[in-house]
């Protein structure tokens, strides 16, 4: 049975992991018979957003505690993740990827990536294990790896330009497809960067999960 790590960044599109993307990833993996191990960094969120109004709320929440909602409590601190115990790693999107897993939302091309996530991704790659990044999460890839990668966040020109500035090779991609950097076993898909509904997001995410699992062989 393949063991797949899934890194969550909170709970909710505006300040954490995108819930639909996370659940669709978990569902696709379960349908393939993979064992999923969820992780999230044990630290405070950058902000807390009222998802009804879009306004910032005057409170503090922990990324791991919030992500545990999606994982039904079955989640570990990202610091405990070990590349040798995993066959692949998948990172769903949501603003948490750009706020809590990196500083992309505030710093753009000058951003840095959470040190625990970066170390894990580098260890997975050096062991020849595949990575899947969804939605805005691929924007972190040029800051994790110091070589040019083929990746997509869909068709958003402004974001694509920032990724190119960071040294990535952005490939425009429709919502229902994936971009695969075959040399590096890295798979990306736009999901809610383009999706108009949950079914559209599911199509690309299911393709990404399929390909990531194939690449573990």
ABEGO torsion letter per residue (X at the ends): XBBBBBBBAEBEAAABBBAAAAAAAAAAAAAAGBBBBBBBBBBBBABBBBAAAGBBBBBBBBAAAAAAAAAGGBBBBAAABBAAABABBBBBBEAAAAAAABAAAAAEAABBBBAAAAAAAAAAAAAGBBBBBBEAAAAAAAAABABBBBBBAEABAAAAAAAAAAGBBBBBBBAABBBBBAAAGBBBBAEAAABABAAAAAAAAAAAAAAAAAAAX
